Amino acid sequence: TERPPNAPSAAYHVLLGDIQSALQQFSEAAGSYSEAARLDSKSSDALLGLARLALHDGRTDEALKLAEQATALNDGNVETLVVLGNIALVRSRYAESAQHFE
């Protein structure tokens, strides 16, 4: 299905999710990141947004899975390393966490 010319893009929904997350509107942010992922299945930023929300909610297994998917899509994204480092930190895996932050 083609997207209408003036319809918001995946990047728009990622940015909206970032703003909503910063405003602690977490359920709205999850919807925005999910919409971004639906519009662009290769959006590592959408997956990282969802991973950050999962980590915030204490769902570390889900956060790790999403962050690993984002890494597979864009291995050079520094934000991926930050999210993976934070996940390892929450899991008390300090050496692993430090590796991600190096």
C-alpha positions in Angstrom: 0.0 0.0 0.0 1.4 3.4 -1.0 1.6 6.1 1.6 -0.3 9.3 0.8 2.1 12.1 -0.2 1.5 14.2 2.9 1.3 11.3 5.4 3.8 11.3 8.3 6.9 9.3 7.7 8.6 6.7 10.0 11.1 9.4 10.9 8.3 11.7 12.0 6.9 9.0 14.2 10.3 8.3 15.7 10.8 12.0 16.6 7.2 12.2 18.0 8.0 9.1 20.1 11.2 10.8 21.3 9.2 13.9 22.4 6.5 11.9 24.0 9.1 9.8 25.9 10.8 12.9 27.1 7.4 14.2 28.3 6.9 10.8 30.1 4.0 10.0 27.8 5.2 6.4 27.6 2.1 4.7 26.1 1.8 7.4 23.4 5.6 7.0 22.7 5.2 3.3 22.3 2.4 3.8 19.8 4.5 6.3 17.8 7.6 4.0 17.7 5.3 1.1 16.8 3.9 3.1 13.9 7.4 4.0 12.8 8.3 0.4 12.8 5.2 -0.5 10.8 6.0 2.1 8.2 9.6 1.2 8.0 10.6 -2.3 9.1 14.3 -1.4 8.8 14.0 1.6 11.2 16.6 0.9 13.9 15.6 4.1 15.6 12.0 2.9 16.0 13.3 -0.4 17.5 15.7 1.5 19.9 12.8 3.7 21.0 10.8 0.6 21.8 13.8 -1.0 23.5 14.3 2.1 25.7 10.6 2.0 26.7 10.8 -1.8 27.5 13.9 -1.1 29.6 12.1 1.7 31.4 9.3 -0.7 32.2 11.7 -3.4 33.5 11.2 -5.7 30.6 14.9 -6.3 30.0 14.5 -9.5 27.9 12.3 -7.6 25.5 14.6 -4.6 25.5 17.6 -6.8 24.7 15.7 -8.5 21.8 14.7 -5.1 20.3 18.2 -3.6 20.8 19.8 -6.7 19.1 17.3 -6.3 16.2 18.3 -2.6 15.9 22.0 -3.6 15.9 21.4 -6.1 13.1 19.9 -3.3 11.0 22.5 -0.6 11.9 25.6 -1.9 13.6 27.2 1.6 13.6 24.6 3.4 15.6 26.1 4.7 18.8 22.7 4.9 20.4 22.5 1.1 20.1 25.6 0.7 22.2 24.2 3.0 24.8 20.9 1.0 25.1 22.8 -2.3 25.2 25.1 -0.8 27.9 22.1 0.3 29.9 20.5 -3.1 29.6 23.7 -4.8 30.8 23.9 -2.3 33.7 20.4 -3.0 34.8 21.2 -6.8 34.7 24.2 -6.1 36.9 26.6 -7.2 34.1 29.1 -4.5 34.8 31.9 -5.7 32.6 29.6 -6.2 29.7 28.1 -2.8 30.3 31.5 -1.1 30.3 32.4 -2.7 27.0 29.3 -1.1 25.4 30.3 2.3 26.8 33.9 2.1 25.6 
